[in-house]
Amino acid sequence: MLCTVIDDEPYALDLIKDYINRTPFLELGECFSNPYRALSYLNSNQVDLIFLDINMPELSGIQLIRSLTSPPPVIFTTAYPEFAAESYEYNAVDYLLKPIKYERFLKAVNKAARHINAPAKNKTVHTADRMNEPREPLFVKSGHQQVKIDPDDLLYIEAAGNYMSFCTTNKKVMSLLTMKEVLDILPPGRFVRIHKSYIIARKHIEAIDKHEVVIAGEKIPIGVTYREHFLNLINKNC
C-alpha cells in the first residue's frame, strides 16, 4: 500500500515514516508537514492510505479530508482523543493516539489492508451503520480474569483513580487500564468521550442538557473541553 504521511510535528512525522519502512506491505510515498501542500498533492495524485494528524494550524486534518472529493482510506494520528467519534465519518479505518507504539500501528495498518482489499460494496459505511452493526464482545482484564462485556450492554466507562469502571446494564467491571487504552479497544462510532473521566455509549443516551447527559437514570457531566465537539456530533446526527 502506497502511504502518504501528513503531520506538522517533525518527530511524529519521522516516527510514522520509520514504522512504514519497517512494514513489508507498506510503501512510503510523499510526506508533508504543510497541510496545504499535502492537499494540493492529493488532489492530483492517487495514494492507498493516508496517515493524517488532526490538530494542525490553519487547516486541521478533518478539514483537509473533508475537502477531498474522493478521499482514500485514512488513519488519523493525534494526541486528542475527543476527535475519535467524528473521525470515523471521513473514511477513517483507525485512530491512533500519540505517542504511538509500533504494535498499535501494525494493528491499524492490518485493518487498513483488510479494508482496502474488501469488496467495493462493503467500503462505504456510514456512522449510523457502524453504530448498528453487530460487534464482537470485549474481553477486559479484571484481577486475574478476562471478563466478557457485550458492547451493546455497555452504558459508560468512568475513570476511577488508576482504574476504569465499565458500567453495563447488569454489572460493573473494574480494570487497570488508561483512558487511551480503553478508547483503543472500543468499537468506533458508538462511543464518545464527553469528560476527562467519562466515555459514554451514544445509543444509551436518554437526555442531554447543556452540562450533562442522562444514561440509565445516571447524570454524567459534560466537560467544558468536550462540550462543543459532543453537541456538534449529536446535532449532526439528529
Backbone torsions as a table, in degrees:
resi	resn	phi	psi	omega
1	MET	NA	128.6	178.4
2	LEU	-81.1	122.8	-172.3
3	CYS	-114.1	140.7	170.8
4	THR	-114.9	138.2	-178.9
5	VAL	-116.9	131.7	-179.4
6	ILE	-130.8	113.0	-178.5
7	ASP	-161.0	131.7	-178.1
8	ASP	-84.0	-3.5	177.6
9	GLU	-97.0	117.1	-176.5
10	PRO	-56.9	-40.8	-178.8
11	TYR	-64.1	-45.6	-179.3
12	ALA	-64.0	-39.6	178.7
13	LEU	-62.3	-46.3	-178.9
14	ASP	-66.3	-35.0	-179.9
15	LEU	-64.7	-47.3	179.8
16	ILE	-64.6	-39.8	176.5
17	LYS	-58.5	-43.8	178.9
18	ASP	-63.2	-43.5	179.2
19	TYR	-62.7	-40.4	178.1
20	ILE	-62.7	-45.4	-179.4
21	ASN	-64.5	-25.5	178.3
22	ARG	-77.3	-19.6	-168.4
23	THR	-101.3	116.3	-170.2
24	PRO	-57.8	-35.3	-174.4
25	PHE	-91.8	8.8	176.4
26	LEU	-110.4	145.9	176.1
27	GLU	-123.2	126.4	-179.6
28	LEU	-78.4	121.3	175.8
29	GLY	-102.9	-139.2	-178.8
30	GLU	-74.2	147.3	178.6
31	CYS	-127.8	144.7	-173.9
32	PHE	-138.4	138.4	169.3
33	SER	-101.5	-14.4	178.4
34	ASN	-104.9	114.4	-175.8
35	PRO	-64.3	-28.6	179.5
36	TYR	-69.4	-38.9	175.7
37	ARG	-66.5	-37.5	177.3
38	ALA	-63.0	-42.5	-179.8
39	LEU	-62.3	-43.2	178.5
40	SER	-61.4	-42.3	179.6
41	TYR	-64.4	-45.9	-175.9
42	LEU	-68.3	-25.6	178.2
43	ASN	-72.0	-15.5	-177.6
44	SER	-128.4	5.0	179.9
45	ASN	-137.2	149.0	-179.2
46	GLN	-101.0	132.2	174.4
47	VAL	-130.5	162.7	-178.6
48	ASP	-90.5	-30.9	-172.7
49	LEU	-154.3	137.7	177.5
50	ILE	-115.1	133.6	166.3
51	PHE	-100.4	118.0	-166.2
52	LEU	-131.8	119.8	173.3
53	ASP	-71.4	143.8	-179.9
54	ILE	-88.8	-47.7	-171.5
55	ASN	-90.0	85.1	177.2
56	MET	-121.8	146.7	-178.7
57	PRO	-67.0	146.9	175.9
58	GLU	73.3	-48.6	-179.4
59	LEU	-136.6	112.0	-178.9
60	SER	-76.6	164.5	178.1
61	GLY	-61.0	-39.0	179.3
62	ILE	-67.7	-39.9	176.0
63	GLN	-63.2	-38.8	-179.8
64	LEU	-63.7	-50.3	-176.3
65	ILE	-68.5	-31.0	178.8
66	ARG	-66.0	-28.3	-175.7
67	SER	-84.0	-10.2	179.6
68	LEU	-83.7	138.1	-178.5
69	THR	-67.3	-48.0	179.2
70	SER	-131.8	79.5	-175.4
71	PRO	-68.4	141.0	174.3
72	PRO	-73.8	170.5	175.4
73	PRO	-55.6	145.3	-175.6
74	VAL	-134.1	141.5	169.0
75	ILE	-111.1	114.0	179.5
76	PHE	-78.1	141.3	176.3
77	THR	-126.4	127.2	-176.5
78	THR	-163.9	161.7	174.7
79	ALA	-96.5	5.0	-172.5
80	TYR	-117.4	100.5	-175.4
81	PRO	-67.9	-17.6	-175.8
82	GLU	-67.1	-13.8	179.8
83	PHE	-90.2	0.7	-171.8
84	ALA	-57.8	-50.7	-175.0
85	ALA	-61.4	-45.3	-178.4
86	GLU	-65.0	-34.3	-174.7
87	SER	-61.2	-30.1	-176.8
88	TYR	-73.9	-6.8	176.6
89	GLU	-81.6	-5.9	-173.5
90	TYR	-119.8	48.5	176.0
91	ASN	61.4	25.1	178.2
92	ALA	-75.1	133.5	175.3
93	VAL	-97.1	-17.1	175.3
94	ASP	-166.0	172.9	-172.7
95	TYR	-142.9	111.4	-176.5
96	LEU	-104.5	125.9	178.2
97	LEU	-92.0	130.5	177.9
98	LYS	-75.6	147.5	-3.3
99	PRO	-73.2	138.9	-172.3
100	ILE	-97.6	126.7	175.4
101	LYS	-91.0	153.2	-176.3
102	TYR	-62.5	-37.9	-179.7
103	GLU	-59.5	-40.6	179.3
104	ARG	-71.0	-37.8	175.8
105	PHE	-59.3	-45.1	-177.7
106	LEU	-64.1	-39.0	176.7
107	LYS	-60.6	-41.7	-178.8
108	ALA	-66.6	-43.2	-177.1
109	VAL	-74.0	-28.7	172.8
110	ASN	-64.8	-39.4	176.7
111	LYS	-64.4	-40.5	178.9
112	ALA	-63.4	-39.7	179.4
113	ALA	-63.4	-41.6	177.9
114	ARG	-65.0	-38.4	-180.0
115	HIS	-64.6	-45.3	-176.6
116	ILE	-69.2	-33.4	-177.9
117	ASN	-88.2	-3.6	-179.7
118	ALA	-72.0	157.6	175.7
119	PRO	-57.4	146.5	-175.0
120	ALA	-56.8	-34.7	-176.7
121	LYS	-65.0	-18.4	-179.0
122	ASN	-96.1	-0.7	-171.5
123	LYS	-84.4	-24.4	179.5
124	THR	-97.0	106.3	-178.2
125	VAL	-126.8	114.9	-179.4
126	HIS	-80.2	163.0	-178.2
127	THR	-57.8	-42.3	-179.5
128	ALA	-61.2	-38.4	178.7
129	ASP	-65.9	-39.4	178.1
130	ARG	-60.9	-37.2	-177.2
131	MET	-71.2	-27.0	-174.3
132	ASN	-99.5	-16.2	-175.4
133	GLU	-70.6	147.8	-179.2
134	PRO	-63.8	148.3	-176.8
135	ARG	-126.7	148.3	172.4
136	GLU	-69.3	149.1	178.2
137	PRO	-66.5	152.7	172.4
138	LEU	-88.0	144.5	171.6
139	PHE	-117.5	117.7	-173.3
140	VAL	-116.2	129.1	179.8
141	LYS	-74.6	123.8	177.4
142	SER	-132.4	108.6	-172.6
143	GLY	65.4	-123.8	179.5
144	HIS	-98.3	3.3	-176.7
145	GLN	-107.5	154.2	166.9
146	GLN	-102.2	108.6	-173.8
147	VAL	-95.1	130.0	179.9
148	LYS	-81.7	132.4	176.9
149	ILE	-127.7	125.5	175.3
150	ASP	-80.3	120.9	-179.6
151	PRO	-55.4	-29.9	178.8
152	ASP	-66.9	-25.7	-179.3
153	ASP	-92.2	-7.7	-175.5
154	LEU	-79.6	118.9	-177.2
155	LEU	-87.0	-52.4	179.5
156	TYR	-163.2	163.9	176.8
157	ILE	-122.5	133.0	-176.9
158	GLU	-122.9	132.7	174.1
159	ALA	-73.6	132.2	179.8
160	ALA	-136.7	88.9	-175.6
161	GLY	65.5	-125.3	178.6
162	ASN	-86.6	1.9	-176.2
163	TYR	-112.6	162.5	170.6
164	MET	-118.1	131.8	-179.6
165	SER	-102.0	115.2	178.1
166	PHE	-90.6	110.0	-176.8
167	CYS	-100.2	115.2	-178.4
168	THR	-110.8	-177.2	-180.0
169	THR	-68.9	-17.1	-176.5
170	ASN	-135.3	0.5	-179.7
171	LYS	-165.1	168.4	171.2
172	LYS	-122.0	136.5	-179.7
173	VAL	-124.1	124.2	178.3
174	MET	-96.8	133.4	-179.1
175	SER	-140.5	142.9	-179.7
176	LEU	-83.5	78.8	-178.6
177	LEU	-129.8	161.2	172.0
178	THR	-94.9	165.0	176.7
179	MET	-59.5	-40.9	179.5
180	LYS	-61.1	-43.8	-179.4
181	GLU	-64.9	-37.0	177.7
182	VAL	-65.4	-45.5	179.9
183	LEU	-60.7	-32.6	-179.9
184	ASP	-67.7	-31.3	-174.1
185	ILE	-96.7	-11.0	-177.8
186	LEU	-76.4	145.6	176.0
187	PRO	-60.8	134.3	-177.4
188	PRO	-66.8	145.7	173.4
189	GLY	86.1	-18.7	-173.5
190	ARG	-98.5	-16.6	-176.6
191	PHE	-127.7	150.7	-179.9
192	VAL	-144.1	139.8	176.4
193	ARG	-84.3	127.4	-177.9
194	ILE	-119.9	0.9	-175.1
195	HIS	-163.5	157.6	179.5
196	LYS	-60.1	-20.6	-176.9
197	SER	-114.2	1.1	-173.7
198	TYR	-136.3	136.8	165.6
199	ILE	-120.2	134.9	-177.1
200	ILE	-121.7	156.6	174.2
201	ALA	-88.0	121.8	-176.0
202	ARG	-62.8	-33.8	-175.9
203	LYS	-69.8	-19.0	-176.7
204	HIS	-99.8	4.9	178.5
205	ILE	-67.3	126.8	178.9
206	GLU	-98.7	-32.9	-179.5
207	ALA	-158.8	152.6	178.8
208	ILE	-130.2	126.9	172.4
209	ASP	-112.5	177.5	-179.0
210	LYS	-62.1	-34.1	-172.4
211	HIS	-115.1	0.1	-176.7
212	GLU	-161.3	161.0	170.2
213	VAL	-119.3	158.3	177.2
214	VAL	-115.9	124.9	177.5
215	ILE	-132.8	122.2	-179.1
216	ALA	51.5	38.1	178.5
217	GLY	81.6	-6.8	-179.9
218	GLU	-91.0	133.8	176.2
219	LYS	-90.8	121.9	-176.6
220	ILE	-118.1	125.3	-174.8
221	PRO	-70.3	147.9	171.9
222	ILE	-101.0	119.3	-179.3
223	GLY	-70.4	148.7	-179.1
224	VAL	-56.9	-41.3	-177.9
225	THR	-63.3	-29.9	-172.4
226	TYR	-102.7	-10.2	-169.3
227	ARG	-60.9	-51.7	-175.0
228	GLU	-61.2	-46.8	-180.0
229	HIS	-61.9	-44.6	-178.2
230	PHE	-63.5	-47.9	-178.4
231	LEU	-65.9	-36.4	175.8
232	ASN	-63.8	-39.9	179.5
233	LEU	-64.1	-43.9	179.8
234	ILE	-65.8	-46.1	-178.8
235	ASN	-63.2	-34.5	-179.0
236	LYS	-66.5	-27.9	-177.5
237	ASN	-104.0	10.5	178.0
238	CYS	-77.5	NA	NA
